[in-house]
Amino acid sequence: MTGLKKERLECPLMEQGFARSVPMKERLKRLYDVLDHEDTLAILISADPDAIGSAMALKRLCWRKVRSTAIFNTHPIRRGDNMALVRLTGVKLRPIKEFDPTRFTRLAIVDSQPHHNASFEKLSFHIIVDHHPLGDSVKAPFVDIRPHYGATSTIFTEYLKTARIKPSAQLAAALFYGIKTDTMNFVRGGIQADMVAFRYLFGFTNMNVIQSIENSEITKNSLTYYRKAMANLKLWKQFAFTHLGKVPNGDICVQVADLFLKLAETSWSIASAVVGQKLVVVFRTHGYRRNAGKLASKLFSQWGRAGGHKTMARAEVPLKELKGMIKDESEVGKLVYGLIRRHSSTRKKAKTN
């Protein structure tokens, strides 16, 4: 890619990341081997608490290791808690429209992978750190992907500890909140490593900051969408589903899906909406025998991107791929509802037989 240095000979491309047995000291050394004091590093994220905390941690790890570091966010932040997190931690996020790859010699992506975003697939990343399932053709000089971890913030906490870097109060709060939200207080995932990192960060985190962030989850603008979600809510068996129509971004689907998962009668919560020219569907579930990632993939991967973890997943489908099944945008919610109901009925018949 124009403007980027050629890969250094001592850092060949990694395809599958590290084996679990590789110690943290060796991983940290590999990370630093990829970097040079003259490098300019761009960190690309899709901003949520886990991604923000991870990007802040990588920037701290690279302090005095590279010439400069900038963090770019792929979409505007509209969730109240995320806005509060950015404000209270002081992290500087630049909009993706300002990103010029020719101005950076090293590119990193954290809490995500290149195939998660179509605009990233053509970029040559040097650092990829994530806890989502490993995608196809993930290659970079440094790859650390751990799907068994509850949060990418846990991975970066381990790197900080290995580098003997004590996190500032702001960085600790971001990582702490990243683990807290991605594991939903360890209800929807997490392993011992997440708990160890969480406990470690507790000693550096101002709980008043965390409380302020959590109390900022709902904004005045989001109330309109909550009202619509309630009006369109459909409940059957252990499923809760709602379609929000046209929304400015998919974050509201995440908030609504998290909210409806708290209903006593549900173990599945699904929220969909139209964002631009795409259908976005967010899945949430709890329970050992359920798998949100598999359900999202089964229902929507034939038309777009779909997948995720056992307890949380997402699908994004271009509306043009659905033209043969719907007359116009107003029928999208009905289509999603029908697909979910049909899947539920098929599973019931399979169990009966």
C-alpha positions as a printed NumPy array, in Angstrom:
array([[  0.   ,   0.   ,   0.   ],
       [  1.305,   3.419,  -0.954],
       [  3.145,   5.267,   1.799],
       [  3.677,   2.252,   4.073],
       [  7.045,   0.708,   4.767],
       [  7.73 ,  -2.788,   3.558],
       [  7.386,  -5.542,   6.154],
       [ 10.561,  -6.006,   8.172],
       [ 12.367,  -9.243,   7.568],
       [ 12.307, -10.209,  11.247],
       [  8.506,  -9.997,  11.289],
       [  6.928, -12.34 ,   8.73 ],
       [  3.165, -12.432,   8.437],
       [  1.205, -14.317,  11.07 ],
       [ -2.002, -16.036,   9.957],
       [ -3.465, -17.726,  13.005],
       [ -1.953, -15.666,  15.78 ],
       [ -0.159, -17.149,  18.778],
       [ -0.621, -20.592,  20.234],
       [ -2.154, -20.392,  23.714],
       [  1.074, -21.645,  25.254],
       [  3.143, -18.674,  24.042],
       [  4.101, -16.559,  27.108],
       [  3.193, -12.875,  27.343],
       [  6.843, -11.748,  27.342],
       [  7.353, -13.323,  23.928],
       [  4.128, -11.752,  22.624],
       [  5.152,  -8.319,  23.882],
       [  8.577,  -8.655,  22.276],
       [  6.937,  -9.571,  18.98 ],
       [  4.692,  -6.501,  19.22 ],
       [  7.646,  -4.196,  19.752],
       [  9.614,  -5.888,  16.966],
       [  6.925,  -4.749,  14.534],
       [  7.438,  -1.116,  15.556],
       [ 10.213,   1.406,  15.057],
       [ 10.941,   4.73 ,  16.746],
       [ 10.349,   6.525,  13.442],
       [  6.955,   4.907,  12.851],
       [  3.658,   6.779,  12.771],
       [  0.879,   4.513,  14.025],
       [ -2.838,   4.688,  13.235],
       [ -5.227,   2.65 ,  15.4  ],
       [ -8.613,   1.972,  13.805],
       [-11.641,   1.076,  15.931],
       [-15.401,   0.82 ,  15.854],
       [-15.873,   2.728,  19.089],
       [-17.456,   0.918,  21.995],
       [-16.056,   0.692,  25.549],
       [-13.915,  -2.378,  24.863],
       [-12.486,  -0.908,  21.662],
       [-11.832,   2.482,  23.245],
       [-10.034,   0.978,  26.244],
       [ -7.997,  -1.314,  23.995],
       [ -6.944,   1.528,  21.696],
       [ -5.909,   3.654,  24.675],
       [ -3.852,   0.758,  26.015],
       [ -2.093,   0.149,  22.702],
       [ -1.293,   3.844,  22.462],
       [  0.194,   3.719,  25.974],
       [  2.237,   0.619,  25.12 ],
       [  3.614,   2.448,  22.084],
       [  4.592,   5.577,  24.006],
       [  8.25 ,   6.305,  23.227],
       [  8.265,   3.284,  20.916],
       [  6.927,   5.199,  17.902],
       [  7.024,   8.806,  16.758],
       [  3.266,   9.369,  16.976],
       [ -0.046,   7.551,  17.451],
       [ -3.572,   8.501,  16.41 ],
       [ -6.874,   6.71 ,  17.062],
       [ -9.568,   6.78 ,  14.357],
       [-13.217,   5.859,  14.904],
       [-15.317,   4.395,  12.095],
       [-18.614,   6.014,  13.099],
       [-19.928,   8.938,  15.174],
       [-20.515,   8.189,  18.859],
       [-24.145,   8.728,  19.87 ],
       [-24.617,   6.39 ,  22.839],
       [-24.702,   8.367,  26.056],
       [-22.385,   6.034,  28.001],
       [-19.807,   5.999,  25.209],
       [-19.879,   9.787,  24.988],
       [-19.391,   9.972,  28.767],
       [-16.502,   7.479,  28.572],
       [-14.721,   9.595,  25.956],
       [-15.323,  12.787,  27.931],
       [-14.244,  11.437,  31.306],
       [-11.142,   9.578,  30.089],
       [ -9.987,  12.366,  27.786],
       [ -9.247,   9.998,  24.901],
       [ -8.877,  11.734,  21.551],
       [-10.749,   9.986,  18.743],
       [-10.501,  11.258,  15.192],
       [-13.251,  10.551,  12.63 ],
       [-12.414,   7.989,   9.984],
       [-12.936,  10.579,   7.239],
       [ -9.679,  12.193,   8.409],
       [ -7.746,   8.939,   8.022],
       [ -5.157,   9.007,   5.242],
       [ -3.222,   5.713,   5.12 ],
       [ -0.353,   7.327,   3.227],
       [  0.483,   9.407,   6.307],
       [  1.099,   6.366,   8.53 ],
       [  3.792,   3.713,   8.427],
       [  1.971,   1.301,  10.744],
       [ -1.729,   0.414,  10.923],
       [ -3.438,  -1.367,  13.82 ],
       [ -6.973,  -2.586,  14.398],
       [ -8.19 ,  -3.61 ,  17.867],
       [-11.38 ,  -5.275,  19.111],
       [-12.167,  -6.02 ,  15.476],
       [-10.728,  -7.615,  12.342],
       [-10.356,  -6.301,   8.786],
       [-13.186,  -8.439,   7.403],
       [-15.626,  -6.826,   9.848],
       [-15.564,  -3.644,   7.768],
       [-15.573,  -3.674,   3.963],
       [-13.515,  -0.481,   3.787],
       [-10.706,  -2.122,   5.803],
       [-10.301,  -5.284,   3.757],
       [ -7.937,  -3.619,   1.27 ],
       [ -5.714,  -2.128,   3.976],
       [ -2.483,  -3.84 ,   5.041],
       [ -2.616,  -3.984,   8.828],
       [  0.497,  -4.563,  10.896],
       [ -1.187,  -5.172,  14.271],
       [ -4.467,  -7.025,  14.874],
       [ -5.658,  -7.703,  18.432],
       [ -9.168,  -9.007,  19.064],
       [-11.343, -11.412,  21.035],
       [-13.937, -12.121,  18.345],
       [-13.882, -15.41 ,  16.393],
       [-10.965, -15.619,  13.969],
       [-11.989, -14.755,  10.427],
       [-10.612, -16.083,   7.177],
       [ -7.364, -14.673,   5.768],
       [ -6.408, -12.647,   8.844],
       [ -2.756, -11.869,   8.183],
       [ -0.407,  -9.31 ,   9.714],
       [  3.094,  -9.149,  11.204],
       [  1.409,  -9.18 ,  14.631],
       [ -1.836, -11.07 ,  15.282],
       [ -3.2  , -11.831,  18.747],
       [ -6.783, -13.086,  18.567],
       [ -8.271, -14.875,  21.569],
       [-11.937, -15.823,  21.047],
       [-12.064, -17.53 ,  24.439],
       [-11.502, -14.185,  26.202],
       [-14.465, -12.077,  27.253],
       [-12.93 ,  -8.754,  26.221],
       [-10.031,  -7.357,  24.218],
       [ -9.42 ,  -5.033,  27.172],
       [ -8.343,  -8.096,  29.15 ],
       [ -5.702,  -8.906,  26.535],
       [ -4.294,  -5.385,  26.703],
       [ -4.323,  -5.39 ,  30.498],
       [ -2.047,  -8.425,  30.319],
       [  0.271,  -6.577,  27.926],
       [  0.441,  -3.578,  30.266],
       [  1.258,  -5.82 ,  33.224],
       [  3.938,  -7.629,  31.215],
       [  5.458,  -4.292,  30.175],
       [  5.321,  -3.208,  33.852],
       [  3.197,  -0.209,  32.972],
       [  0.793,   0.909,  35.679],
       [ -2.325,   2.296,  33.998],
       [ -3.402,   5.839,  34.725],
       [ -6.807,   6.332,  36.351],
       [ -8.3  ,   7.22 ,  32.952],
       [ -6.813,   4.214,  31.159],
       [ -7.768,   1.866,  33.995],
       [-11.355,   3.154,  33.904],
       [-11.612,   2.595,  30.144],
       [-10.246,  -0.968,  30.357],
       [-12.313,  -1.753,  33.46 ],
       [-15.5  ,  -0.549,  31.769],
       [-14.58 ,  -2.388,  28.572],
       [-14.406,  -5.701,  30.432],
       [-17.527,  -4.853,  32.439],
       [-19.657,  -4.163,  29.369],
       [-18.384,  -6.924,  27.07 ],
       [-18.942,  -9.578,  29.729],
       [-22.098,  -7.844,  31.053],
       [-20.667,  -8.079,  34.552],
       [-19.542, -11.662,  33.761],
       [-23.107, -12.812,  33.121],
       [-22.74 , -13.38 ,  29.369],
       [-19.158, -14.525,  29.176],
       [-15.675, -14.215,  30.539],
       [-12.964, -16.517,  31.809],
       [-10.599, -16.417,  34.761],
       [ -8.219, -14.136,  32.844],
       [-11.003, -11.542,  32.537],
       [-11.681, -11.717,  36.257],
       [ -7.983, -11.371,  37.106],
       [ -7.665,  -8.314,  34.848],
       [-10.884,  -6.833,  36.243],
       [ -9.659,  -7.215,  39.808],
       [ -6.25 ,  -5.76 ,  38.911],
       [ -7.791,  -2.694,  37.245],
       [-10.125,  -2.13 ,  40.19 ],
       [ -7.166,  -0.88 ,  42.21 ],
       [ -6.474,   1.909,  39.693],
       [-10.049,   2.841,  38.76 ],
       [-12.125,   5.676,  40.16 ],
       [-15.554,   4.111,  40.759],
       [-17.203,   7.528,  40.658],
       [-16.137,   7.768,  37.016],
       [-17.602,   4.331,  36.268],
       [-20.859,   5.276,  37.959],
       [-21.039,   8.514,  35.98 ],
       [-20.548,   6.592,  32.732],
       [-23.197,   4.009,  33.572],
       [-25.687,   6.702,  34.565],
       [-25.26 ,   8.333,  31.148],
       [-26.518,   5.4  ,  29.08 ],
       [-29.768,   7.017,  27.901],
       [-29.897,  10.327,  26.038],
       [-32.916,  12.472,  25.271],
       [-32.642,  11.608,  21.579],
       [-32.612,   7.871,  22.267],
       [-35.948,   8.004,  24.101],
       [-37.746,   8.208,  20.762],
       [-36.254,   4.89 ,  19.687],
       [-36.99 ,   3.206,  23.023],
       [-40.623,   4.272,  22.624],
       [-40.722,   2.795,  19.125],
       [-39.002,  -0.383,  20.309],
       [-41.68 ,  -0.855,  22.968],
       [-44.491,  -0.229,  20.486],
       [-43.084,  -2.754,  17.985],
       [-42.089,  -5.402,  20.537],
       [-43.126,  -8.959,  19.684],
       [-42.84 , -11.726,  22.279],
       [-43.183, -15.443,  21.666],
       [-41.771, -18.407,  23.525],
       [-38.436, -17.125,  24.864],
       [-37.873, -14.606,  22.072],
       [-38.201, -10.825,  22.163],
       [-38.001,  -9.033,  18.809],
       [-38.435,  -5.449,  17.715],
       [-37.802,  -3.498,  14.525],
       [-36.904,   0.169,  14.843],
       [-37.315,   1.254,  11.244],
       [-34.794,   3.823,  10.012],
       [-32.155,   4.893,  12.56 ],
       [-28.954,   6.967,  12.236],
       [-26.68 ,   4.183,  13.552],
       [-26.811,   0.628,  14.821],
       [-25.873,   1.463,  18.411],
       [-29.528,   1.9  ,  19.353],
       [-30.139,  -1.724,  18.31 ],
       [-27.454,  -2.797,  20.788],
       [-29.044,  -0.796,  23.601],
       [-32.534,  -2.085,  22.869],
       [-31.384,  -5.71 ,  22.54 ],
       [-29.535,  -5.465,  25.872],
       [-32.628,  -3.965,  27.499],
       [-35.084,  -6.611,  26.303],
       [-32.748,  -9.422,  27.367],
       [-33.549,  -8.319,  30.927],
       [-37.19 ,  -9.348,  30.509],
       [-37.996, -12.277,  32.797],
       [-39.79 , -14.103,  29.978],
       [-36.969, -13.993,  27.438],
       [-33.675, -15.73 ,  26.804],
       [-33.315, -14.297,  23.283],
       [-33.435, -10.593,  22.415],
       [-33.191,  -9.401,  18.809],
       [-33.401,  -5.831,  17.539],
       [-33.239,  -4.762,  13.903],
       [-33.178,  -1.471,  12.029],
       [-32.296,   0.104,   8.713],
       [-29.072,   2.134,   8.832],
       [-28.362,   3.939,   5.591],
       [-28.742,   1.286,   2.909],
       [-28.151,  -1.656,   5.246],
       [-30.231,  -3.888,   7.476],
       [-28.621,  -4.221,  10.911],
       [-29.729,  -7.003,  13.261],
       [-28.329,  -7.336,  16.796],
       [-28.671, -10.611,  18.716],
       [-28.39 , -11.135,  22.474],
       [-28.92 , -14.331,  24.435],
       [-27.976, -16.092,  27.645],
       [-27.69 , -19.754,  28.427],
       [-25.111, -22.427,  27.678],
       [-27.008, -24.19 ,  24.903],
       [-27.665, -21.107,  22.789],
       [-25.349, -19.508,  20.261],
       [-26.123, -16.04 ,  18.943],
       [-23.23 , -16.085,  16.477],
       [-24.432, -19.284,  14.824],
       [-28.016, -18.04 ,  14.631],
       [-26.971, -14.728,  13.048],
       [-24.801, -16.559,  10.52 ],
       [-27.481, -19.111,   9.684],
       [-30.16 , -16.474,   9.101],
       [-28.214, -13.769,   7.268],
       [-24.731, -14.838,   6.059],
       [-26.111, -15.731,   2.609],
       [-26.872, -12.038,   2.005],
       [-24.277, -10.15 ,   4.056],
       [-21.959, -10.201,   7.049],
       [-23.142, -12.12 ,  10.098],
       [-21.614, -13.762,  13.155],
       [-20.322, -13.205,  16.649],
       [-20.041, -14.858,  20.044],
       [-22.334, -17.333,  21.774],
       [-24.077, -14.581,  23.71 ],
       [-23.923, -11.612,  21.314],
       [-23.856, -11.29 ,  17.546],
       [-24.635,  -8.964,  14.666],
       [-25.69 ,  -9.132,  11.042],
       [-25.383,  -6.428,   8.376],
       [-27.076,  -6.929,   5.02 ],
       [-27.219,  -4.479,   2.08 ],
       [-30.876,  -3.76 ,   1.323],
       [-30.252,  -4.443,  -2.365],
       [-29.653,  -8.109,  -1.45 ],
       [-33.222,  -8.352,  -0.124],
       [-35.041,  -6.9  ,  -3.138],
       [-36.439, -10.238,  -4.188],
       [-38.08 , -10.751,  -0.792],
       [-39.461,  -7.313,   0.064],
       [-41.31 ,  -4.647,  -1.911],
       [-39.765,  -1.747,  -0.049],
       [-37.99 ,  -0.735,   3.136],
       [-41.189,  -0.839,   5.187],
       [-41.277,  -4.657,   4.938],
       [-37.798,  -5.26 ,   6.337],
       [-38.973,  -5.797,   9.922],
       [-41.605,  -8.262,   8.82 ],
       [-38.98 , -10.213,   6.865],
       [-36.616, -10.457,   9.846],
       [-39.456, -11.492,  12.143],
       [-40.526, -14.186,   9.68 ],
       [-37.   , -15.588,   9.379],
       [-36.649, -15.852,  13.144],
       [-40.058, -17.454,  13.609],
       [-39.397, -19.92 ,  10.805],
       [-36.069, -20.897,  12.368],
       [-37.716, -21.38 ,  15.752],
       [-40.436, -23.583,  14.27 ],
       [-37.913, -25.651,  12.295],
       [-35.859, -26.315,  15.422],
       [-38.969, -27.406,  17.335],
       [-39.939, -29.876,  14.6  ],
       [-36.395, -31.244,  14.456],
       [-36.41 , -31.89 ,  18.217],
       [-39.834, -33.55 ,  18.014],
       [-38.697, -35.903,  15.25 ]])
